[in-house]
């Protein structure tokens, strides 16, 4: 049985896409070559970028946020995006100095306040590590990051066109996979942003 694409697999495929030799897990962690550092950073950037759109696997509707004793809501790590519900319109994430330095807190720009008297519900998008993503997402991220890596390192135009075609095919597979999970329905108002993607 084949294993899902690992972070090491992804980096090595990006490197081989421009004719460089693969790295071991130890070399990956020490980022022994500048190309490896560039590939790792690009893979992380694209992983974050793709997830920020909000997909079925990383989106939760009406997620509860409970205020602390001071009435503030410290947002958990891994939160990429937050959107208020009809009962809490306009909520946003803002950094402010707290107990442990600058952190993100829930902020209500309508009331100009960080304090809340009750549990607040908001729609959220979470960020996951590359290896915690469903395989169609890993595949798309790998191909997109690989194409961008090849463009930045100075690959050929024809190679770019092949990788761009592969990226579109992977994006289509990703959307199909997400649609099977979320089962979008035009009659559901929450679905409209999913259909537009």
N, C-alpha and C positions, 0 to 999 in steps of 0.2 A: 504494500500500500504506500502511495506517495504521501510525503509529509507536506503540510502547508508551507508556503514561502516564508523563510525566516528573514530576519534583518540582515544577517550575513549573506544569505543567498541574493537578496536584493542589491546589496552593495557590490557583490562580485559580478552580478549581471550588468550593473551600471559600468563597472570598470572594464569588463570584457567588451561592452558595446563600443568602446573607443580603442580597443586593442591593448589594454593593460592587463597585467597578470593579476589573478585573484589574491585575496589576503586570507589569513587565518583569523580565528576568533580573537586571539591575543593581539594580532596586528590591528584588528579593527578597534579594539578597546584603547590601544595606545595611539591610534591614528598616526601610524608610523610614516606615512607619506602625505604630501599636500593634497594629492588627488583623492586619497581616502577621506581626509577631513572634509574636502569639498563635497564628495558624494554623500557622506553621513549628514552634513548640514542640509544639503538639498533634499535628501530623503525625509528628514524631519520637517522641513518647511512645507513640502508638498503634502505630507501626512496631515499636518495641521490645517493647511489650506483646504484640502478635500473634505475633511471632517467638519469644518466650519459651516459648510452649506446646510448641515443637518440632514441626516438620513434616518431611515427606520431603526437602525441598530443603535444610534447614539442620541436619539431625541426622546425626551419624556415630556408629556403634557401634564400641566397642573402639578408640577413637582412642589412638595411642601417645604417651605423655609420657616423655621421657628426662631423667633427673636430670643436673644440672650437676656440676662437680667437687666441690662441697660436699654433693652429694646432694639438693639442693633442686630443685624443679620450678617455674620461673617460668611462669605461664600466659600464653598469647598474647592480644593484644588481640582483641576481638570475640567472646570466649567469654561466652555468656549464662548457660549452665547446664551443670552437670557431674554425672554420676551414676556411682557405682562399678559395677563388674561383679561377678558372683558371687565372683570371686577377690579383689576389692578393694572390700569393702562399706563404705559410710559415708564415702567420700571427699568432701571439700568444698573450696570456694574460701575462702581467708582472706587478708586484707590484712596485710602486714607490711612493715617498712622493709627495703629491699634496696639494691643498688648505686645505683639511680636513684630513690630515694625510696620512698614507699608503693606497693606493687604487689601484685597477687594471686598467691598461690602455692598449690600443691596442699597440702592438709593432711589428715592421717589422724587423726580424733578417737578412734579405737579405741586407737591407740598414742600419742596426744597428741604428734604429731611432724610437722615439716615435712620430714624427711629420708627418702629412699628409696634402696634399694640397687640397684634394677633398674628397667627400663622398666615403667611402670604403664599399664594400659589402662582407659579410662573412656568412657562414652557421653557425648557432648557436643552442645550446641545452640549454633550460631554465629549471630551477628547480622550482617546485611548492610544496606547502604544501600538506601533506598527504590527507587532505579532499578536495583538489582541483583536485585530480587525478581521471581518469575514474575508475569505480568500478573494472574491471578486474586487474588493477594495484594495487589497494588497497588490493585486495584479495591476490594476489601473495606476495606482500610486507609483509602483516600480517603473512601469512603462513611461509615465509622464515625467518622473524624476530623471529617468535614463535619457529621455530625449532632451530635456533641459540641460543635463550634465554634458551630453555630447555637443550641444550648441555652444555652451560656455567654454568648453575645452578646445573647440575649434574643429569640429568634424566637418564632413562634406555635406553639400546641399542634398545630394541624392540619398545619403544616409538619413538626413533629417526627414525627407519625404516619406521614406519607409517607416520610420519611427512614428511620425505623425499619423500615418494610416493605422498603425498598430494601436496608437493611443485612442483613436476614435472607436475602433472595434472594442477595446477594453472598456471604454466609457459606456458604450451601448450594453455590454454584458453587465456592467455594474448597475446601470439603471434598471435593466430587466430583473436582476436579482433583488434590488431594493423594492421594485413594484410588486414582486411576488410576496415579499415580507409585509409591506405596508398596505397592499391592496387598495390603492387610491380610488376614490369614488367622487365624481363631480358634485354629488349632492351633499357632500361633507365639506363645509367651509375650510376646515383645517387641511384638506387635501389640495386646495388650489395651489399653494406654493410648491407642493411636490410635483404637480402636473407640469408647472412651468419650467422645472429644472431641465 
